[in-house]
Amino acid sequence: MTTTTSDDRSIVDEARERIAEPYRAGSDHPVGSYLGVMGVYGAVTTALGVLAWRRGKVPDRIAAGDLALITAATYRLSRTLAKDPVTSPIRAPFTRFAGTSGPAELKEDVRGTGLQKSVGELVTCPFCLAQWVATGFAFGLLFAPRPTRFVASVMTAVAGADLLQFAHASAQQAAE
């Protein structure tokens, strides 16, 4: 069994800081925390990928219909998680309310440093969350296709309803 001493930690911390500092150029850019978040994503994705491979669940390709379904669902779920007022309690430990940014969407400022800041940046960015959500849908298709398609269908319907809401609002404004 290998143990890590406080001296080993300080050497690692010093090396991490020596590498990260020139990149940050004095700003609070949590490079080490980003690495940790990427490590979690990589570890979970690798573990699920190995499990899927061993169970013979990795397909040669994803059906075009499934790809279209999870694409629209990923868009909608990512925005819901990152911007919706109802999901703000999920983001609250990492953000500060700053107003609204669009119809039914909040603007939130990321707070904290290190891991808190890097997670805050992840959970407030629909583009960043999309990779995690799409990965969830993709593995969902492998391990639980029926419930995954159901959830993805709901989120796709919500995305379609959003388009209709915007079209309606635009038509109303044009009529005025």
ABEGO torsion letter per residue (X at the ends): XBBBBAAAAAAAAAAAAAAAAAAAGGBBBBAAAAAAAAAAAAAAAAAAAAAAAAAGABBABBBAAAAAAAAAAAAAAAAAAAABAAAAAAAAAABBBAEBAEBGBBBBBBBEBEAAAAAAAAAABAAAAAAAAAAAAAAAAAABAAAAAAAAAAAAAAAAAAAAAAAAAAAAAAAX
